[in-house]
């Protein structure tokens, strides 16, 4: 790990998929160009100035004959400062590149929760699994999960098809939040999220 008292800067290029990522913890602070490499979905950040709130698609999905299609394949000059969050949804996979990113890690994620494997059923945070920040990972087969908070549900399709999800990074489960697992043979795993720092090898 780098000495926090000595900032190091350098060129970086990496890909991220569905999940929420924190600058200084999961990705380096910096100014980024984003390119949609696979799938489609929304991407948005917590910072309002020089942030992002876009629907993006990989280039091979763009229909050039559709003049009304406003989907973006690239986004330039996204500024991420330490603590800013970026959320990627659906099957979108984005390439992040920066010529001068801050490679000094400044935030360490404390692992919260306990690993658990879930099959078809309904599970409640605080009863069936511990409160925490988890990576939701496909283990077997495919199917739908729904995460319900305050009677509002968000659905995610896990599997191996082009527009399916294989993993959701850094999902913050709160007490009482429910996860419904559908599909006869679908198996997922909740694994406490670790630091996703890309350069601390």
Secondary structure, DSSP 8 states (H G I E B T S, - for coil): ---TTS--EEEEEEEE-SEEEEBTTTB-BEEEEEEEEESEEEEEES-STT--EEEEE-GGG--TT-TT---BSEEEEEEE-TT-EEEE-TT-EEEEEEEEEE----------S--EEE-SEEEEBTTTB-SEEEEEEEEES-EEEEEEETTEEEEEEESSSTT-BSEEEEEEE-TT-EEEE-STT-EEEEEE-----TT--
